[in-house]
Amino acid sequence: MRAFVITGPGQAEVADVPPPVAGPGEVVVGIERVGVCGTDVAFFTGEMPFLHDGNARYPMRIGHEWMGTVLSVGSSQDEGWLGQRVTGDTMLGCRKCVRCESGRQHLCDARLEVGVRGGKDGALAEQVCVPTTSLFALPEIVDATAGALVEPAGNAWRSVQAANLHAGSRVLIVGPGTIGLLAALFARADGVEVHLLGRSERSLTFARSLGFAEAWTQETLPDLPFDAVINASTSGDVPARAVELVEPGRRVVYVGLAGSDSEVDSRALVFKDLTAVGILSGSPGTMQTIAAFADGSVDPRPLVAATVGLGEIGAILAGVRPRGASAAPKFHVDPRLP
């Protein structure tokens, strides 16, 4: 089968590789759609920390935001999955430790991460093999585009939940990229007043096109009391800035990862009596995200700028936007295309 393989920093190819074979408790999924995210870019550039701490190495096959249809199963008890449209959890815990047994497999020290950690092949290929324990069935109303957005949207859903918001609350979301905009969509669905803070006029203009009129730059941000600040940016100065902007006694949520060290003064947290929450994974929010997509309360599909084939991934990872792409932040791949 065809798969996208990163062979070194800035080097990648579409290669012919052996198709996966499902073992007991596993399925092979025919991939229909995959999202490309910042983690994938970091692997392509060589900047991803996992490449330097031994949790990942080249050559590697990326792709952890996906959906597809189950083609084969590894054991008779799993035959109910055949033909099912599915997406899957990125985090594959050992299922034996205290964290896994308590539903925190995304924090398992021994976890594999599809297309990310521990050599587990990702979904930027015609097929991927995953355990049945990681699968989530997709209702027919959730199409391929939305299905491949479940994983990042789970992060956004958890971020909004962690912010402890309610109808009439006011939230500031820093970073109007995919996660930030998904968080904005979930918050708006809950009746929250959403403000977005960004640096790129293109991203802010796109946010306004989704109905988020309160989209600001640092220079135009109004002096308002924010009940929560969600940091979905990759800027190292934002974590501390989030503490400055949030109302005392409220919450700051960190879901974006800076490319370099960022600092938060714990004294500022204490003096403002704040709660700070970190969000690592969308895993615990997968079912709720699928439900929101299915009932129409959140439609993530406008966030996809273009859908391309395997042969165009390298250019996207290098920062080249495909011709005809919209101003949306997310790119999708259909491995069935050239």
PAVEXDREN-762435 format. One record per residue (C-alpha): x, y, z; residue in three letters; chain; residue number from 1. Coordinates in steps of 0.05 Angstrom, whole numbers. Layout:
<koldos>
> px; py; pz; rest; kette; nr
> X; Y; Z; ALA; A; NUM
...
</koldos>
This chain:
<koldos>
> px; py; pz; rest; kette; nr
> 0; 0; 0; MET; A; 1
> 20; 74; -6; ARG; A; 2
> 41; 111; 57; ALA; A; 3
> 73; 178; 73; PHE; A; 4
> 140; 167; 106; VAL; A; 5
> 185; 220; 138; ILE; A; 6
> 257; 196; 130; THR; A; 7
> 293; 255; 163; GLY; A; 8
> 286; 329; 178; PRO; A; 9
> 254; 361; 117; GLY; A; 10
> 255; 295; 79; GLN; A; 11
> 195; 252; 62; ALA; A; 12
> 167; 207; 8; GLU; A; 13
> 105; 169; -11; VAL; A; 14
> 129; 97; -7; ALA; A; 15
> 102; 28; -22; ASP; A; 16
> 99; -9; 44; VAL; A; 17
> 70; -76; 66; PRO; A; 18
> -3; -70; 85; PRO; A; 19
> -19; -81; 159; PRO; A; 20
> -48; -147; 185; VAL; A; 21
> -94; -146; 245; ALA; A; 22
> -75; -188; 304; GLY; A; 23
> -122; -210; 361; PRO; A; 24
> -160; -150; 387; GLY; A; 25
> -140; -107; 327; GLU; A; 26
> -172; -83; 263; VAL; A; 27
> -147; -56; 197; VAL; A; 28
> -181; 9; 176; VAL; A; 29
> -185; 35; 105; GLY; A; 30
> -168; 108; 114; ILE; A; 31
> -213; 160; 81; GLU; A; 32
> -191; 224; 113; ARG; A; 33
> -132; 248; 156; VAL; A; 34
> -117; 316; 187; GLY; A; 35
> -49; 349; 185; VAL; A; 36
> -31; 386; 249; CYS; A; 37
> 26; 423; 283; GLY; A; 38
> 54; 360; 313; THR; A; 39
> 63; 332; 243; ASP; A; 40
> 99; 395; 222; VAL; A; 41
> 146; 389; 282; ALA; A; 42
> 163; 317; 262; PHE; A; 43
> 177; 339; 191; PHE; A; 44
> 222; 397; 212; THR; A; 45
> 257; 354; 265; GLY; A; 46
> 237; 401; 322; GLU; A; 47
> 190; 352; 356; MET; A; 48
> 218; 336; 426; PRO; A; 49
> 200; 262; 420; PHE; A; 50
> 254; 257; 367; LEU; A; 51
> 306; 280; 417; HIS; A; 52
> 283; 242; 479; ASP; A; 53
> 278; 173; 447; GLY; A; 54
> 202; 169; 441; ASN; A; 55
> 204; 174; 365; ALA; A; 56
> 254; 164; 309; ARG; A; 57
> 260; 165; 234; TYR; A; 58
> 236; 136; 189; PRO; A; 59
> 166; 146; 215; MET; A; 60
> 94; 148; 190; ARG; A; 61
> 53; 204; 218; ILE; A; 62
> -22; 218; 221; GLY; A; 63
> -64; 216; 284; HIS; A; 64
> -128; 253; 264; GLU; A; 65
> -166; 203; 221; TRP; A; 66
> -229; 167; 202; MET; A; 67
> -244; 107; 157; GLY; A; 68
> -280; 41; 150; THR; A; 69
> -259; -25; 183; VAL; A; 70
> -235; -73; 129; LEU; A; 71
> -212; -133; 169; SER; A; 72
> -208; -158; 241; VAL; A; 73
> -158; -201; 277; GLY; A; 74
> -206; -246; 316; SER; A; 75
> -277; -272; 309; SER; A; 76
> -302; -234; 370; GLN; A; 77
> -286; -169; 335; ASP; A; 78
> -326; -183; 272; GLU; A; 79
> -380; -134; 293; GLY; A; 80
> -332; -79; 273; TRP; A; 81
> -329; -101; 200; LEU; A; 82
> -355; -47; 154; GLY; A; 83
> -362; 3; 211; GLN; A; 84
> -344; 76; 200; ARG; A; 85
> -297; 94; 256; VAL; A; 86
> -246; 141; 285; THR; A; 87
> -196; 123; 338; GLY; A; 88
> -161; 147; 401; ASP; A; 89
> -90; 169; 389; THR; A; 90
> -67; 147; 459; MET; A; 91
> -58; 72; 467; LEU; A; 92
> -44; 57; 540; GLY; A; 93
> -17; -8; 568; CYS; A; 94
> -86; -23; 599; ARG; A; 95
> -52; -52; 660; LYS; A; 96
> -27; 8; 702; CYS; A; 97
> -67; 49; 752; VAL; A; 98
> -75; 106; 703; ARG; A; 99
> -104; 61; 648; CYS; A; 100
> -150; 25; 696; GLU; A; 101
> -177; 92; 720; SER; A; 102
> -192; 117; 650; GLY; A; 103
> -129; 159; 642; ARG; A; 104
> -95; 118; 588; GLN; A; 105
> -74; 182; 554; HIS; A; 106
> -27; 193; 613; LEU; A; 107
> 2; 122; 614; CYS; A; 108
> 78; 124; 618; ASP; A; 109
> 82; 64; 571; ALA; A; 110
> 31; 89; 520; ARG; A; 111
> 39; 87; 446; LEU; A; 112
> 11; 144; 405; GLU; A; 113
> -13; 131; 334; VAL; A; 114
> 33; 167; 287; GLY; A; 115
> 69; 202; 344; VAL; A; 116
> 102; 161; 398; ARG; A; 117
> 134; 93; 406; GLY; A; 118
> 138; 74; 333; GLY; A; 119
> 63; 63; 324; LYS; A; 120
> 50; 75; 249; ASP; A; 121
> 2; 132; 235; GLY; A; 122
> -56; 140; 188; ALA; A; 123
> -26; 179; 131; LEU; A; 124
> -30; 116; 90; ALA; A; 125
> -83; 76; 54; GLU; A; 126
> -93; 32; 116; GLN; A; 127
> -76; 33; 190; VAL; A; 128
> -79; -22; 243; CYS; A; 129
> -106; -3; 312; VAL; A; 130
> -133; -39; 373; PRO; A; 131
> -209; -46; 379; THR; A; 132
> -204; -14; 448; THR; A; 133
> -186; 52; 414; SER; A; 134
> -245; 53; 365; LEU; A; 135
> -305; 98; 365; PHE; A; 136
> -363; 86; 317; ALA; A; 137
> -384; 145; 275; LEU; A; 138
> -458; 156; 259; PRO; A; 139
> -474; 164; 185; GLU; A; 140
> -491; 238; 195; ILE; A; 141
> -418; 251; 215; VAL; A; 142
> -383; 254; 148; ASP; A; 143
> -310; 241; 132; ALA; A; 144
> -288; 313; 143; THR; A; 145
> -321; 318; 211; ALA; A; 146
> -298; 248; 230; GLY; A; 147
> -225; 266; 220; ALA; A; 148
> -235; 328; 263; LEU; A; 149
> -259; 289; 324; VAL; A; 150
> -188; 282; 353; GLU; A; 151
> -170; 356; 354; PRO; A; 152
> -241; 375; 373; ALA; A; 153
> -236; 329; 434; GLY; A; 154
> -179; 373; 459; ASN; A; 155
> -222; 435; 447; ALA; A; 156
> -283; 405; 482; TRP; A; 157
> -241; 387; 543; ARG; A; 158
> -211; 457; 543; SER; A; 159
> -280; 489; 546; VAL; A; 160
> -302; 441; 601; GLN; A; 161
> -239; 456; 641; ALA; A; 162
> -254; 531; 636; ALA; A; 163
> -317; 519; 678; ASN; A; 164
> -360; 564; 635; LEU; A; 165
> -436; 572; 631; HIS; A; 166
> -486; 611; 589; ALA; A; 167
> -470; 684; 596; GLY; A; 168
> -397; 674; 615; SER; A; 169
> -343; 710; 576; ARG; A; 170
> -282; 672; 550; VAL; A; 171
> -220; 696; 515; LEU; A; 172
> -188; 644; 469; ILE; A; 173
> -117; 660; 449; VAL; A; 174
> -96; 630; 382; GLY; A; 175
> -150; 626; 328; PRO; A; 176
> -122; 563; 296; GLY; A; 177
> -157; 496; 291; THR; A; 178
> -160; 481; 366; ILE; A; 179
> -177; 553; 385; GLY; A; 180
> -233; 558; 334; LEU; A; 181
> -260; 490; 354; LEU; A; 182
> -261; 513; 427; ALA; A; 183
> -297; 576; 404; ALA; A; 184
> -350; 534; 369; LEU; A; 185
> -361; 491; 431; PHE; A; 186
> -364; 551; 477; ALA; A; 187
> -413; 588; 432; ARG; A; 188
> -457; 526; 430; ALA; A; 189
> -461; 531; 506; ASP; A; 190
> -483; 603; 504; GLY; A; 191
> -416; 633; 523; VAL; A; 192
> -393; 701; 498; GLU; A; 193
> -331; 685; 457; VAL; A; 194
> -272; 732; 445; HIS; A; 195
> -212; 712; 403; LEU; A; 196
> -142; 740; 406; LEU; A; 197
> -93; 730; 349; GLY; A; 198
> -36; 761; 310; ARG; A; 199
> -51; 744; 237; SER; A; 200
> -103; 787; 204; GLU; A; 201
> -119; 728; 158; ARG; A; 202
> -136; 683; 216; SER; A; 203
> -177; 737; 251; LEU; A; 204
> -215; 752; 187; THR; A; 205
> -231; 679; 179; PHE; A; 206
> -255; 675; 251; ALA; A; 207
> -302; 733; 238; ARG; A; 208
> -329; 696; 177; SER; A; 209
> -351; 641; 225; LEU; A; 210
> -391; 693; 264; GLY; A; 211
> -340; 710; 317; PHE; A; 212
> -343; 786; 312; ALA; A; 213
> -301; 796; 375; GLU; A; 214
> -235; 777; 343; ALA; A; 215
> -178; 821; 366; TRP; A; 216
> -104; 836; 362; THR; A; 217
> -64; 854; 423; GLN; A; 218
> -71; 927; 405; GLU; A; 219
> -147; 925; 397; THR; A; 220
> -165; 878; 454; LEU; A; 221
> -217; 913; 497; PRO; A; 222
> -208; 919; 573; ASP; A; 223
> -261; 868; 594; LEU; A; 224
> -266; 819; 652; PRO; A; 225
> -255; 748; 624; PHE; A; 226
> -284; 690; 664; ASP; A; 227
> -233; 644; 631; ALA; A; 228
> -174; 648; 584; VAL; A; 229
> -159; 588; 540; ILE; A; 230
> -89; 588; 510; ASN; A; 231
> -90; 552; 444; ALA; A; 232
> -29; 588; 416; SER; A; 233
> 43; 566; 407; THR; A; 234
> 73; 631; 432; SER; A; 235
> 119; 628; 492; GLY; A; 236
> 95; 694; 520; ASP; A; 237
> 21; 676; 523; VAL; A; 238
> 19; 631; 585; PRO; A; 239
> 39; 688; 630; ALA; A; 240
> -5; 737; 591; ARG; A; 241
> -65; 692; 602; ALA; A; 242
> -55; 699; 677; VAL; A; 243
> -55; 774; 670; GLU; A; 244
> -119; 776; 628; LEU; A; 245
> -164; 729; 668; VAL; A; 246
> -209; 753; 724; GLU; A; 247
> -187; 736; 795; PRO; A; 248
> -216; 671; 822; GLY; A; 249
> -227; 643; 752; ARG; A; 250
> -190; 595; 706; ARG; A; 251
> -134; 593; 654; VAL; A; 252
> -131; 532; 609; VAL; A; 253
> -68; 512; 572; TYR; A; 254
> -78; 469; 510; VAL; A; 255
> -28; 502; 462; GLY; A; 256
> 46; 482; 465; LEU; A; 257
> 100; 534; 456; ALA; A; 258
> 161; 516; 414; GLY; A; 259
> 207; 539; 470; SER; A; 260
> 205; 546; 546; ASP; A; 261
> 148; 589; 573; SER; A; 262
> 141; 614; 644; GLU; A; 263
> 84; 627; 691; VAL; A; 264
> 97; 661; 758; ASP; A; 265
> 64; 618; 811; SER; A; 266
> 57; 680; 854; ARG; A; 267
> 11; 710; 802; ALA; A; 268
> -33; 648; 806; LEU; A; 269
> -35; 653; 882; VAL; A; 270
> -48; 727; 887; PHE; A; 271
> -105; 721; 837; LYS; A; 272
> -131; 656; 868; ASP; A; 273
> -132; 624; 799; LEU; A; 274
> -141; 552; 775; THR; A; 275
> -94; 532; 720; ALA; A; 276
> -110; 470; 679; VAL; A; 277
> -68; 433; 627; GLY; A; 278
> -101; 393; 571; ILE; A; 279
> -58; 339; 539; LEU; A; 280
> -106; 298; 497; SER; A; 281
> -176; 296; 470; GLY; A; 282
> -184; 223; 491; SER; A; 283
> -233; 235; 550; PRO; A; 284
> -276; 280; 506; GLY; A; 285
> -283; 236; 444; THR; A; 286
> -354; 211; 455; MET; A; 287
> -380; 280; 474; GLN; A; 288
> -347; 309; 412; THR; A; 289
> -379; 258; 365; ILE; A; 290
> -446; 272; 398; ALA; A; 291
> -439; 347; 386; ALA; A; 292
> -422; 336; 313; PHE; A; 293
> -480; 287; 305; ALA; A; 294
> -533; 333; 335; ASP; A; 295
> -508; 393; 295; GLY; A; 296
> -493; 437; 355; SER; A; 297
> -421; 443; 328; VAL; A; 298
> -402; 439; 255; ASP; A; 299
> -326; 436; 247; PRO; A; 300
> -323; 427; 172; ARG; A; 301
> -313; 500; 152; PRO; A; 302
> -245; 495; 187; LEU; A; 303
> -216; 453; 131; VAL; A; 304
> -182; 494; 77; ALA; A; 305
> -170; 438; 27; ALA; A; 306
> -166; 363; 19; THR; A; 307
> -106; 336; -19; VAL; A; 308
> -73; 269; -36; GLY; A; 309
> -12; 237; -4; LEU; A; 310
> 34; 268; -56; GLY; A; 311
> 19; 339; -32; GLU; A; 312
> 32; 329; 42; ILE; A; 313
> 106; 346; 39; GLY; A; 314
> 92; 415; 11; ALA; A; 315
> 39; 429; 64; ILE; A; 316
> 87; 408; 119; LEU; A; 317
> 138; 455; 89; ALA; A; 318
> 89; 513; 94; GLY; A; 319
> 61; 516; 24; VAL; A; 320
> -14; 526; 19; ARG; A; 321
> -47; 487; -38; PRO; A; 322
> -74; 528; -95; ARG; A; 323
> -148; 543; -85; GLY; A; 324
> -145; 531; -9; ALA; A; 325
> -190; 575; 33; SER; A; 326
> -165; 616; 92; ALA; A; 327
> -185; 560; 141; ALA; A; 328
> -129; 532; 185; PRO; A; 329
> -135; 457; 174; LYS; A; 330
> -113; 413; 116; PHE; A; 331
> -140; 344; 104; HIS; A; 332
> -113; 286; 65; VAL; A; 333
> -151; 232; 27; ASP; A; 334
> -100; 175; 18; PRO; A; 335
> -140; 148; -40; ARG; A; 336
> -121; 210; -81; LEU; A; 337
> -53; 214; -116; PRO; A; 338
</koldos>
